[in-house]
Amino acid sequence: MTPIRSQYLRIKRRYPEAIVFFRLGDFYETFDEDAKLTARELEITLTSREMGKGQRVPMAGIPYHALDSYLARLINRGHKVAICEQMSQPGAGRELVEREVVRVVTPGTVVEPSMLEGKANNYLAALVSEGEQAGVAFVDITTSEFATTQLGANQAIPELERLHPPEVLVPQGWRMEALPAPATPLDDRWFELETARETLLAHFKVATLEGYGCAHLPLAVRAAGAIIHYLQETQKAALGQLTRLSTYSTSSFMNLDPQTRRNLELFQSSRLGTSGGSLLQALDLTRTAMGGRLLKRWLGQPMLDITQLDRRLDAVEWLHHSATRRARVSGLLGRIGDLERLANRVRGGMATPREVVALRRSLEVIPELRASLEDGKAGAAEATLRPFDKLRAQGGGAEQAQDIALRQAQDIAWLASELKPCPEITDLISRAIADSPPASVGEGGVVKPGFSPELDELRSASKNAKQYLADLERKERERTGIRSLKVGYNKVFGYYIEVSKPNLPQVPADYIRKQTLVGGERFFTPQLKDYESLILNAQERMEELEGTIFRQVCQQVGAAGERILAIASALAQADVFCSLAEVAARYSYVRPRLAEDDAITITGGRHPVVERALPIQEGQGFVPNDTYLSNKDAQLIILTGPNMSGKSTYLRQVALIVLLAQVGSFVPADSASIGLVDRIFTRVGLQDDLVTGQSTFMVEMVETANILNNATPRSLIILDEIGRGTSTYDGLSIARAVAEYIHNHPRLGAKTLFATHYHELVELASTLPRARNFNVAVAEEGGQVIFLRKIVPGGADKSYGIHVAQLAGLPRSVVNRAQEVLGELEGGAVEPVRKEGRGRRRGPAPQQLPLFGMKSELVEELARLDINSMTPLEALTRLYELQKRAREG
C-alpha cells in the first residue's frame, strides 16, 4: 500500500458518512465507493489507479477550480462532502504532502455564494424534546445569526416549518417522518444538558449563560449546544463568527401554521409552486439581499407589540411621504452588496480579493445614506397632511400638523444612528487592495503599489529581470547574426535560447545545450540562468508575500466584523422600509391604525396580489370591499354567494390586510383599524395526504380540529366551505356545528369569516346574536350571470354552479342535462333508477305526497311538532323521516 493510500484511508475512517474530496494537485479525487458514487451522481468518468502492489483502486476526480458547481449537485442530492486540502507545499522537504479535512459541507452548512439564494437564509436547525416541551435552535453561518427558544412540543414543528431549514439535527431515534426537513441524527450525549451547557460556555468563553437569556431554559440550551458541537466537527472556521446567541419567545409573534402560510400564499403560489404570485413577490422591491431576507422573516413572524409596530410604520410613513427621498435612499441601497455574507466570508478567511473590494465599496456608501436618513428638517418643510395625519392631529390645525410632520421626520433617526461609518476599514482596504483585483490571490496584482515596500522591491526586481530578457533576444540576434533566434520560457525547462538547425553552426561557444528539438536546439547561458533564478524566486516570493498581506488585511477587517454586521442589520431594515413605502406609493396603500381592542374595521379593502393581476380597464379593475369584525357584535360573518363570485379572494384579503398591518406595512385599503390578533387560522381548499393515507375530507377535519382546539378570542379564523368533502347532510351538519361552537364556546369566540354554499346556514344569524349574514352580489341579465364582486348584507339563495360549469367549458349537452336535473330536484320530480334483476329500468316517477292526504297518525304527528323550537336541520331531518314512513306505508 502506498503512503498516499494509507493517508487517504486514515482520513476516510474519520468521515465514513461523507464523500471525501481528496486534494491531489489541481484535482479533488475520490476513491473506492466514493468514486463510484461520485462518478454516477456527477456523470464523470470512473477510472482506476494502482496504489500498491496489485491494488487498483476505483477513482474519480474533478478540477479544483470547478468545485462549486460539482459540490452543489452532490449537496442538492442529499450527500455530505468532506473537503480535504493540502496543508503543505509539495517538495517542501517532506516525502508526503500533509492533508487535512478543513470542512464538511452539508445542506445546512453551505457557504459558497453560488450555492446560496441571495434573499433567503440557509439555516441549520436543531430539535430536542422532552414531555410537552421542546427546544429549537438555528444558525445561519453565512450571516452569523444564532438563536434558540424553548416552546411547547406541539409548536416545534410549526417553528421549523417557518425556518424552512435544509437540515435538522436530532437525537438518535427521532421520528424522522415528523420533520419538515432532512434529519441528521447525532449521538444523544451531545444533546445532554451538562454537555451542551459546557459546549456553549467554552465556545463563548463565559462562566454563565445568564447573559444570553437561556440559562433557565434547559431544552433551548441543549439544542444550541448540539449545533455548536456539530459545527466543531464540520465547520471549524465558522465558529469564530458566532459571537452572539439570541434567545427568543414565539409568544412575541403571531404563530402561522403551515396551512395558513400555504393558503394565504405568503411565499409561494399554491398553483405555480413558485414565489411568483405570492405576497412576498408583491412586496419585495428590496435592493439588497439582506433586505430581502429580512422582509421574508418579517412576513413569517408578524408582531404582537404595538409599540414596535408603530415604530416600523413611522419609518415606512417617513419614506412614503416623499418620492424624492425614496429614490435617493433606494439608489444608495442599490450600491450596497450583501454585507452580512461578505463580512462573514472575510472573517472566515474565505473571501476573494473582489469580495473585499465589494465590502469596501458598500461601506463607503454608509455616510451618504446616513445623511439621507437624517434629513429631518427637509422632510418637515415639505410635509403635508395625509388622512392618517388628520386622524392623529384630531383637528389641531396647521401648527399641530407641522409638529406631526417633524416628528415623522425624526422617527427614522433611530435607524440612522445605527449606520456608523467605518472609515479606518475603508481606508485600509483602499490603500491595500487594488480597485480591480484578480479573482483570486496568487495571480498577482492584488496588493496596490506603495502599500508594501518589500513587495514593491520584488516587483521592481522582477520587472527589471523581465526587461533584461526582452532585451536579451535583440542583443543575441545582433551578437550572433542569427535573425531567427528566440528567447522563450516553459514550466518544464525554464528560460531558454532557441536556434533552428540551419543556424546551429553560428551558435557561440558560451551557449550550453539544454534540449534537442526536431527543428533545432535550445540553449542557456550562465547569465540567463542567474536571471531565471531571480525572476522565478521573485515571482514565488511575490505570491507568498501578497497572500500574507491579503490575509493580514482580512484579519484586520474581520476584527470589525461585529460593527459591520450591526451596520448590515440597519441597512436591511432601511431596505425593507423603503420597499414597503414604495409599494404603498405605487399601489395606494394606507397606514393602518393598530389597537389593543378586538375590532377589525377595513374600508375599501383589496387583495394585494389579485388586484395587480386584473386588467386596469374601466369596469374590470379590482372591486374593493369593507369589513367589520368584532367580538362584541359581529364575531361570525356567514358569507354566501355563487361560485367564482370572489368569496375566497375576500376571505384571504382580510387575512392578508391584518397580517400586513402586524408586519409593519401599509395596507391595500382606503382605511383600516386593526385590533391585534394572536393567530390567523385558515381552512381553505381541497387537499389530500397520500403519504399518511388521509383523504381530502380527513385533512379538512384535521385542520378544522386544529383551529377549534387552538384558537382564542384574539384569533382570526378563515373558513372556506367547511363540510364539502362529504355528503350534503353530513357536511351541513358539521358546518353548522362548527359555526355554533366558534360562536358559543367561552374559550374560543374568535372573529370568523365563514364562507359556505349551504344556504341553510344563513338562519344562524337569527339565533346567534353575534352572527351576521353577507353575500357576494350578482346580477342576471338576459339569462347571463354578472358577478359584481361586492360584499353586501344578507344571504344568497343560489350557487350558480351550472353557470360556472358552462364557463369552464363543459360540453353543452352536459350543461343542458344538469339544468334539467336541477329543475327536477327543485320541483321534487326526480326519476330514480331502480334495479330489478340483472337489468336496470326507469320506474314510475313518484308523485309529490299531498300534505293532507297522509295517514291520520302522520298528520297528527306532524301537527304536534313544535316548529318554532326546532332548528332548520332538525326540521329537515324530521320531515325526511315522515316522508319515508309515508312511502313505506
Buried (B, 14 or more C-beta within 10 A) or exposed (E): EBEBBEBBBEBBEEBEEBBBBBBBEEBBBBBBEBBBBBBEBBEBEEBEBEBEEEEEBBBBBBEBEEBEEBBBBBBEEEBBBBBBBBEEEEEEEEEEBEBEBBBBBBBBBBBBBEBBEEBBBBBBBBBBBEEEBBBBBBBBBBBBBBBBBBBEBEBBBBBBBBBBBBBBBBBEEBEEEEBBBBBBEBEEEBBBBEBBBEBBBEBBEEEEBEEBBBBEBBBBBBBBBBBBBBBBBBBBBBBBBBBEBEBBEBEEBBBBBEBBBBBBBBBBBBEEEEBEBBBBBBBBBBBBBBBBBBBBBBBBBBBBEBEEBBBBBBBBBBBBBBEEBBEBBBBBBEBBBBBBBBBBBBBBEBBBBBBBBBBBBBBBBBBEBBEBBBBBEBBBEEBEBBEBBEBBBEEEEEEBBBEBBBBBBBBBEBBBEBBBBBEEBBEBBBEBBBEEBBEEBEEBEBBBEEBBEEBBEBBEBBEBBBEBBEEBBEEBBEEBEBEEBBBEEEEEEBBBBBBBEEBBEEBEEEBEEBBEEEEBBBBBBEEBBEBBEBBBBBBEBBBEBBBBBBEEBBEBBBEBBBBBBEBBBBBBBBBBBBBBBBBBBEBEBBBBBBBEEBBBBBBBBBBBBBBBEEEEEEEEEBBBBBBBBBBEEBBBBBBBBBBBBBBBBBBBBBBBBBBBBBBBBBBBBBBBBBBBBBBBBBBBBEBBEEEEEBBBBBBBBBBBEBBBEBBEBBBBBBBBBBBBBBEEEEBBBBBBEBBBEBBEEEEBBBBBBBBBBBBBBBBBBEEBEBBBBBBBBBEEEEEEBEBBBBBEEEBBEBBBBBBBBBEEEEEEEEBEEBBEEEEEEEEEEEEEEEEEEEEEEEEEEEEEEEEEEBEEEBBEBBEEBEEEEEBBBEEEEBEEEBEEBBEEE
